Amino acid sequence: MGQKTRKDIIQTFQVNFFAMCLLNTFPWDFLDKELTTSKPLEIIMDILQKTCLNPICLKNPPSLKYRRRFLTELIKKHEMIAAEPLDALYEALGELMCAQEEDLCYKTYFLPTGDAVSLAENVALIAQGTTGLVTWEAAMYLAEWALENTHIFKSKTVLELGSGIGLTGIVVCRSSSLTKYIFSDCHQTVLQRLKNNITNCLTNSNSVSVSVEELHWENVSDEQLQRIQANTVIAADVVYDPDIIACLVKLLSRLLNCKVQENYPDVYIASTVRNPKTYDCFKKELERAGLKHVIMKDSVTQVFPYNRASSIEMIKIYI
């Protein structure tokens, strides 16, 4: 690993904080070294201003519990250097101690341009009977891949299956010159959250046309598919339940047979392989349906903070 500068350390704190990364993933050891040098209070104050006192945090805050834990850890570091009291630290924590936790929090992801995408998420991983109210690793990977492959989406109509709360689609819309983007999901609460996030993150200055479809994979009508007319289909983390694989593959087969301007659509699926048996079942089902696939092996630059040690695979499916 190259030498980290003070600016790098503070930026990592900011990125990890807004994505609500586990506290043990923060560069505390680098901070410890920096605090033994000159101006330790200045470093602590810089971190505080880039995180809890940042305007983004005031508008779209991470969960209350998370902010309390983060500040408590930062105060420990401050007290270890036996420096003079930093009132701003204790005032910030004091305000949080009086606040009341909500079910909703925000995770903010920074694009390479420096732009921020703030998404309302549920504090709990599973809420209201669905896992669709949080952002998963494969969605971040797919968004990163899209940032490097904007040409694939140029002037296209893109359908995303299982959009969840919208990270991938919002990143694609913010970075690509596409014609239309169709977000889709089937859970009412997810759809409402998705619509709110789209409203908050995509302004009228984004020239792309955006819509949200309620799409139940097992009973999509031919009329609905013809109306959508997608050139490109993408999805992330949709291969997790053996019970839905058959209807997912059937839908992919129908989409791939829907020609748009005499061309078959391109289909890309990113998956975190949590259960190899389930993932193998998906690939066998593709084969049974007469669909081929190729693994996308190009390296993808990591933009968002998440565990890349997870087994994430992306495939292109075709007839």
WOHU-V416949 format. One record per pair of residues at least 24 apart in sequence whose ideal C-beta (glycine too) atoms are under 6 Angstrom apart, sorted by the first residue. I is the first residue (numbers start at 0). J is the second residue. Records with the same first field share a line. If there is no record, write none. Layout:
I = J / J
This chain:
3 = 29
5 = 33
9 = 45 / 46 / 49
12 = 46
13 = 49
14 = 109 / 304
15 = 304
16 = 50
17 = 107
18 = 106 / 304
19 = 61 / 65 / 106
20 = 304
22 = 72
34 = 80
39 = 80 / 82
40 = 82
43 = 77
51 = 91
55 = 107 / 115
59 = 105 / 117
61 = 104
62 = 104 / 122
63 = 98 / 100
66 = 95
67 = 95
108 = 303
116 = 169 / 200
118 = 164 / 196
119 = 196
120 = 164
127 = 188
129 = 186 / 189
131 = 163 / 186 / 189
134 = 166
135 = 236
136 = 271 / 305 / 309
137 = 235 / 236 / 269 / 270 / 271 / 311
138 = 166 / 167 / 235
139 = 303 / 305
140 = 269 / 311
141 = 167 / 235 / 269
142 = 166 / 167 / 170
143 = 299 / 302
144 = 299
145 = 171
146 = 174
149 = 174 / 175
152 = 177
154 = 178
155 = 230 / 231
156 = 228 / 229 / 230
157 = 231
158 = 227 / 229 / 232
159 = 233
160 = 234 / 237
161 = 234 / 237
162 = 193
164 = 192 / 193 / 196
165 = 193 / 196 / 197
167 = 235
169 = 200
172 = 201 / 205 / 207
177 = 207
179 = 208
180 = 207 / 209
181 = 210 / 212 / 227
182 = 211
183 = 212 / 214
185 = 215
216 = 246 / 247 / 250
217 = 246
224 = 257
228 = 259
229 = 264
230 = 259 / 264
231 = 265
232 = 264 / 266
233 = 267
234 = 268
235 = 269
236 = 271
238 = 270 / 278 / 281
241 = 277 / 280
244 = 280 / 281 / 284
248 = 284 / 285 / 288
252 = 288
255 = 318
266 = 316
267 = 315
268 = 314
269 = 313
270 = 312
271 = 309 / 311
272 = 310 / 312
290 = 316
291 = 317
292 = 316
